[in-house]
């Protein structure tokens, strides 16, 4: 079997693009909240700048994965040490990841708890407790299942979203032409100066998504050439951008119908307008599963990243300490979830974007781009397999 293909025959560059999409199209996008906050509120300008966000992020990820491939930096700690030449910078990455956990996991919990409360009358805190209990059980007994299922979750979430888009296009009451004509009246942020605001919002969006650098680094070892790295980045850019444009355009088309940008869960509100109860239930189940996958993934990743701070330096690792850490993390996320998904997405992710821009994105582009350049590789006589020197 060719080295450029995965174990099941899928080209490596497609697998890496899927990793990017799997991280991107989670509960935040499935709810539509992220899209409203960072794109739709700016009108047409917001839709077009999705290209800037994904292009900006895609180039940073290309530099990152090519750096990981050339310098054998397949985990975030090695990546940081080889990129910056300083092992202590990794502390900044830990802070960034901690903010990611608190915002993403808390927002995910809030989304499901609100859906359960509004549709089935389940008390908010009982809904949160259900998520915590399921997460703890899966962490204890279903690690392999979750890791296997999470890789396919993106396809399910995207598939359901596309079905919803088709139903809305066929039977919905969206008004795209009216939304374009009246965007200045319907969307305060779409007035004068909206392009500059939209571009900056896109940069911040791309920056908070850059936490995926660690995920990409872990699979970069399967890449065999610079050409494959470019194909992975381009494929991911195209897939993510096209889906973002489709989803944002659908949300935007309803801004002249009702105040959809004020909705905490905009895609759910669109389903309620359609009146398809069966599709609504399927949507809730999919969001619930996606949230579990996300929260459990953060639990495993949190243990992997932070166990160095509470586990003994040598000897047998304590499973109890890991369980206590996960429990504390989930309780903290449960408390933070009360802030609400809109605030967590609009403020929490913005803070994360400002953190990641100087910590991850700019170093990946500037330092990483410099260290993967042919000139630098030749000058320092660095072995560069798969690079046409």
C-alpha positions as CSV (number, residue, x, y, z in Angstrom):
1,X,0.0,0.0,0.0
2,X,1.2,3.5,-0.9
3,X,2.5,5.5,2.0
4,X,0.5,8.5,0.9
5,X,-2.7,6.7,1.8
6,X,-4.3,5.9,5.1
7,X,-4.9,2.4,6.4
8,X,-8.3,2.3,4.8
9,X,-7.2,3.7,1.5
10,X,-8.3,7.3,2.0
11,X,-5.7,9.8,0.8
12,X,-3.8,11.3,3.7
13,X,-4.5,14.9,2.6
14,X,-8.3,14.2,2.7
15,X,-8.0,12.7,6.2
16,X,-6.2,15.7,7.5
17,X,-8.8,18.0,5.9
18,X,-11.4,15.9,7.7
19,X,-9.6,16.5,11.0
20,X,-9.8,20.2,10.4
21,X,-13.5,20.0,9.5
22,X,-14.3,17.7,12.4
23,X,-12.9,20.2,14.9
24,X,-14.6,23.2,13.1
25,X,-18.1,21.8,12.5
26,X,-19.0,20.9,16.1
27,X,-21.9,22.1,18.3
28,X,-21.0,25.8,17.9
29,X,-21.6,25.7,14.2
30,X,-24.4,23.2,14.4
31,X,-26.3,25.6,16.6
32,X,-25.6,28.5,14.2
33,X,-24.6,30.7,17.1
34,X,-21.0,31.1,16.0
35,X,-22.1,32.0,12.5
36,X,-24.4,34.8,13.7
37,X,-21.9,36.3,16.0
38,X,-18.9,36.3,13.6
39,X,-20.4,36.6,10.1
40,X,-24.2,37.0,9.6
41,X,-24.5,40.2,11.8
42,X,-22.3,42.0,9.2
43,X,-24.6,41.2,6.3
44,X,-23.1,40.4,2.9
45,X,-19.7,41.5,4.0
46,X,-19.8,38.8,6.7
47,X,-20.6,36.1,4.2
48,X,-17.7,37.1,1.9
49,X,-15.1,37.3,4.7
50,X,-15.5,33.6,5.5
51,X,-13.1,33.3,2.6
52,X,-10.6,35.5,4.5
53,X,-11.0,33.6,7.8
54,X,-10.5,30.1,6.2
55,X,-7.7,31.3,3.9
56,X,-5.9,32.9,6.9
57,X,-6.4,29.8,9.0
58,X,-5.6,27.5,6.1
59,X,-2.2,29.1,5.4
60,X,-1.3,29.0,9.2
61,X,-2.3,25.3,9.2
62,X,-0.2,24.6,6.1
63,X,2.9,26.2,7.7
64,X,2.2,24.3,10.9
65,X,1.7,20.8,9.3
66,X,4.7,21.2,7.0
67,X,6.8,22.3,10.0
68,X,5.5,19.3,11.9
69,X,6.4,17.0,9.0
70,X,9.9,18.4,8.4
71,X,10.9,18.7,12.1
72,X,9.1,15.5,13.4
73,X,7.0,17.7,15.8
74,X,4.0,15.5,16.2
75,X,2.7,16.8,19.5
76,X,2.1,20.4,20.6
77,X,4.9,20.4,23.2
78,X,7.5,19.3,20.6
79,X,6.0,21.7,18.1
80,X,6.3,24.7,20.5
81,X,9.9,23.8,21.5
82,X,11.1,23.4,18.0
83,X,9.3,26.4,16.6
84,X,10.1,28.9,19.4
85,X,13.3,27.3,20.7
86,X,11.9,27.7,24.2
87,X,10.1,25.0,26.2
88,X,8.4,27.5,28.6
89,X,6.2,29.0,25.8
90,X,4.2,25.8,26.1
91,X,2.6,27.3,29.3
92,X,0.9,29.9,27.0
93,X,-0.5,27.1,24.9
94,X,-1.9,25.4,28.1
95,X,-3.6,28.7,29.0
96,X,-5.1,28.9,25.5
97,X,-6.3,25.3,25.7
98,X,-7.8,25.9,29.2
99,X,-9.8,28.9,27.8
100,X,-10.9,26.7,24.8
101,X,-12.2,24.0,27.2
102,X,-14.1,26.5,29.3
103,X,-15.7,28.3,26.4
104,X,-16.4,25.4,23.9
105,X,-17.4,22.7,26.5
106,X,-19.5,25.2,28.5
107,X,-21.2,26.5,25.4
108,X,-21.9,23.0,24.2
109,X,-23.5,22.1,27.6
110,X,-25.6,25.2,27.5
111,X,-26.9,24.4,23.9
112,X,-28.0,20.9,24.9
113,X,-29.5,21.9,28.2
114,X,-31.5,24.7,26.6
115,X,-32.8,22.3,23.8
116,X,-33.8,19.7,26.4
117,X,-35.5,22.3,28.5
118,X,-37.4,24.0,25.7
119,X,-38.5,20.8,24.0
120,X,-39.0,18.2,26.7
121,X,-39.4,20.4,29.8
122,X,-36.2,19.0,31.4
123,X,-34.8,21.4,34.1
124,X,-31.7,23.2,32.9
125,X,-29.5,21.8,35.6
126,X,-30.8,18.3,35.2
127,X,-29.9,18.6,31.5
128,X,-26.4,19.7,32.4
129,X,-26.2,16.8,35.0
130,X,-27.2,14.3,32.2
131,X,-24.3,15.5,30.1
132,X,-21.8,15.3,33.0
133,X,-22.9,11.8,34.0
134,X,-22.8,10.5,30.3
135,X,-19.4,12.1,29.9
136,X,-18.0,10.5,33.0
137,X,-19.4,7.1,32.0
138,X,-18.0,7.4,28.5
139,X,-14.6,8.5,29.9
140,X,-14.6,5.5,32.2
141,X,-15.9,2.8,29.9
142,X,-16.1,4.1,26.3
143,X,-12.8,5.7,25.4
144,X,-12.3,3.6,22.3
145,X,-15.9,4.0,21.2
146,X,-15.8,7.8,21.6
147,X,-12.4,8.1,19.8
148,X,-13.7,6.0,16.9
149,X,-17.1,7.7,16.8
150,X,-15.8,11.3,17.0
151,X,-13.9,10.9,13.7
152,X,-17.3,10.2,12.0
153,X,-19.3,12.8,13.9
154,X,-18.4,15.6,11.6
155,X,-19.9,13.8,8.6
156,X,-23.2,13.2,10.5
157,X,-23.4,16.8,11.8
158,X,-22.6,18.2,8.3
159,X,-25.0,15.8,6.7
160,X,-27.9,16.8,9.0
161,X,-27.1,20.5,8.4
162,X,-27.2,20.0,4.7
163,X,-30.5,18.2,4.9
164,X,-31.9,21.1,6.9
165,X,-30.6,23.5,4.3
166,X,-32.3,21.6,1.5
167,X,-35.6,21.6,3.5
168,X,-35.3,25.3,4.2
169,X,-34.6,26.1,0.5
170,X,-37.6,24.0,-0.6
171,X,-40.2,24.8,2.0
172,X,-38.8,27.7,4.1
173,X,-39.8,31.4,3.9
174,X,-36.4,32.9,3.6
175,X,-36.1,36.2,1.8
176,X,-32.6,36.6,0.4
177,X,-33.3,39.6,-1.9
178,X,-35.1,41.4,0.9
179,X,-32.3,40.7,3.3
180,X,-29.8,42.1,0.9
181,X,-31.9,45.2,0.2
182,X,-32.6,45.9,3.9
183,X,-29.4,44.7,5.6
184,X,-28.5,48.2,6.8
185,X,-31.9,48.4,8.6
186,X,-32.1,44.8,9.8
187,X,-28.4,44.5,11.0
188,X,-26.9,47.4,12.9
189,X,-23.4,46.0,12.3
190,X,-23.9,45.9,8.5
191,X,-23.8,49.7,8.2
192,X,-20.9,51.9,7.3
193,X,-17.5,50.4,8.1
194,X,-19.0,46.9,8.1
195,X,-16.2,45.6,5.9
196,X,-13.4,46.5,8.3
197,X,-15.4,45.1,11.2
198,X,-16.2,41.9,9.3
199,X,-12.6,41.4,8.2
200,X,-11.4,41.7,11.8
201,X,-14.1,39.4,13.0
202,X,-13.0,36.9,10.4
203,X,-9.4,37.1,11.6
204,X,-10.5,36.6,15.2
205,X,-12.6,33.6,14.1
206,X,-9.7,32.0,12.3
207,X,-7.5,32.6,15.3
208,X,-9.7,30.9,17.9
209,X,-10.1,28.0,15.5
210,X,-6.3,27.7,15.4
211,X,-6.3,25.5,18.5
212,X,-6.6,22.7,16.0
213,X,-2.8,23.1,15.4
214,X,-2.2,20.3,18.0
215,X,-4.7,18.0,16.2
216,X,-3.1,18.6,12.8
217,X,0.5,18.1,14.2
218,X,-0.5,14.6,15.6
219,X,-1.4,13.4,12.1
220,X,1.2,15.3,10.1
221,X,3.6,12.3,10.3
222,X,1.5,10.6,7.6
223,X,2.3,13.3,5.1
224,X,5.2,12.4,2.7
225,X,5.7,15.7,0.7
226,X,5.2,19.4,0.6
227,X,2.7,18.8,-2.2
228,X,0.5,16.7,0.1
229,X,0.6,19.4,2.8
230,X,-0.6,22.0,0.2
231,X,-3.3,19.6,-0.9
232,X,-4.5,19.1,2.6
233,X,-4.6,22.8,3.3
234,X,-6.4,23.6,0.0
235,X,-8.9,20.8,0.4
236,X,-9.7,21.9,4.0
237,X,-10.0,25.5,2.9
238,X,-12.4,24.8,0.1
239,X,-14.6,22.4,2.1
240,X,-14.8,24.6,5.2
241,X,-15.3,27.8,3.2
242,X,-18.1,26.4,0.9
243,X,-20.0,25.0,3.9
244,X,-19.6,28.3,5.9
245,X,-21.0,30.3,2.9
246,X,-24.0,28.0,2.5
247,X,-24.9,28.0,6.2
248,X,-24.3,31.8,6.6
249,X,-26.3,32.6,3.5
250,X,-29.2,30.6,4.7
251,X,-29.2,32.4,8.1
252,X,-28.7,35.8,6.4
253,X,-31.7,35.1,4.1
254,X,-34.0,35.2,7.2
255,X,-32.7,38.5,8.6
256,X,-35.5,40.2,6.7
257,X,-38.1,37.8,8.0
258,X,-37.4,37.9,11.8
259,X,-34.6,38.8,14.1
260,X,-32.7,35.6,13.7
261,X,-29.4,37.1,14.9
262,X,-31.0,37.5,18.3
263,X,-31.7,33.8,18.6
264,X,-29.5,31.8,20.9
265,X,-29.9,28.7,18.7
266,X,-30.7,30.0,15.2
267,X,-30.8,26.7,13.3
268,X,-33.2,25.3,15.9
269,X,-35.4,28.4,15.5
270,X,-35.5,27.8,11.7
271,X,-36.6,24.2,12.3
272,X,-39.4,25.4,14.6
273,X,-40.6,27.6,11.7
274,X,-40.7,24.6,9.4
275,X,-42.7,22.6,11.8
276,X,-41.0,19.3,11.0
277,X,-41.1,17.6,14.5
278,X,-39.2,14.5,13.4
279,X,-36.4,16.5,11.9
280,X,-36.3,18.7,15.0
281,X,-35.9,15.6,17.2
282,X,-33.2,14.2,15.0
283,X,-31.4,17.5,15.1
284,X,-31.6,17.6,18.9
285,X,-30.2,14.0,19.1
286,X,-27.4,14.9,16.7
287,X,-26.4,18.0,18.7
288,X,-26.5,16.0,21.9
289,X,-24.2,13.3,20.5
290,X,-21.9,16.0,19.0
291,X,-21.8,17.7,22.4
292,X,-20.9,14.4,24.2
293,X,-18.2,13.8,21.6
294,X,-16.8,17.3,22.1
295,X,-16.9,17.3,25.9
296,X,-15.4,13.8,26.2
297,X,-12.7,14.8,23.7
298,X,-11.9,17.8,25.8
299,X,-11.8,15.5,28.9
300,X,-9.2,13.2,27.3
301,X,-7.3,16.1,25.8
302,X,-7.3,17.9,29.2
303,X,-5.9,14.9,31.0
304,X,-3.2,14.5,28.3
305,X,-2.2,18.2,28.6
306,X,-2.5,18.9,32.3
307,X,-1.7,15.6,34.0
308,X,2.0,16.8,34.1
309,X,0.9,19.3,36.7
310,X,-0.9,16.9,39.1
311,X,0.5,13.4,38.3
312,X,3.8,12.1,39.9
313,X,6.9,12.7,37.8
314,X,7.8,9.1,37.9
315,X,6.1,5.8,38.8
316,X,2.5,4.7,38.2
317,X,0.0,7.3,37.2
318,X,-3.1,7.6,39.4
319,X,-6.4,7.0,37.6
320,X,-8.2,8.6,40.6
321,X,-6.3,11.9,40.1
322,X,-7.4,11.8,36.4
323,X,-11.0,11.2,37.4
324,X,-10.9,14.1,40.0
325,X,-9.4,16.4,37.4
326,X,-12.1,15.5,34.8
327,X,-14.8,16.0,37.5
328,X,-13.5,19.4,38.5
329,X,-13.2,20.4,34.8
330,X,-16.8,19.4,34.1
331,X,-18.2,21.1,37.2
332,X,-16.4,24.3,36.2
333,X,-17.8,24.0,32.7
334,X,-21.3,23.4,34.1
335,X,-21.1,26.6,36.2
336,X,-19.7,28.6,33.2
337,X,-22.5,27.2,31.0
338,X,-25.0,29.4,32.9
339,X,-23.5,32.4,31.2
340,X,-25.2,31.3,28.0
341,X,-24.0,30.1,24.6
342,X,-24.3,33.6,23.0
343,X,-22.0,35.3,25.6
344,X,-19.6,32.3,25.6
345,X,-19.3,32.4,21.8
346,X,-19.2,36.2,21.4
347,X,-17.0,37.0,24.3
348,X,-15.2,33.7,25.3
349,X,-14.2,32.9,21.7
350,X,-13.1,36.5,21.1
351,X,-10.8,36.3,24.1
352,X,-9.4,33.0,22.7
353,X,-8.9,34.6,19.3
354,X,-6.9,37.4,20.8
355,X,-4.8,34.9,22.7
356,X,-4.2,32.6,19.8
357,X,-3.3,35.3,17.3
358,X,0.1,36.1,18.9
359,X,0.6,32.6,20.4
360,X,-0.3,30.3,17.6
361,X,-1.3,31.9,14.3
362,X,1.4,34.6,13.7
363,X,4.2,32.3,15.0
364,X,3.0,29.5,12.7
365,X,2.9,31.9,9.7
366,X,6.1,33.9,10.4
367,X,8.4,31.5,12.3
368,X,7.0,28.4,10.8
369,X,6.9,29.9,7.3
370,X,10.5,31.0,7.6
371,X,11.7,27.6,8.9
372,X,10.0,25.6,6.2
373,X,11.3,27.9,3.4
374,X,13.7,26.3,0.9
375,X,16.2,29.1,1.6
376,X,16.3,28.3,5.3
377,X,16.4,24.6,4.8
378,X,19.3,24.9,2.4
379,X,21.2,27.4,4.5
380,X,20.9,25.2,7.7
381,X,21.4,21.9,5.7
382,X,18.2,20.5,7.1
383,X,17.0,17.2,5.6
384,X,13.8,18.0,3.7
385,X,12.1,14.9,2.3
386,X,9.4,15.7,-0.2
387,X,10.6,19.2,-0.9
388,X,11.8,20.1,-4.4
389,X,15.0,22.0,-3.5
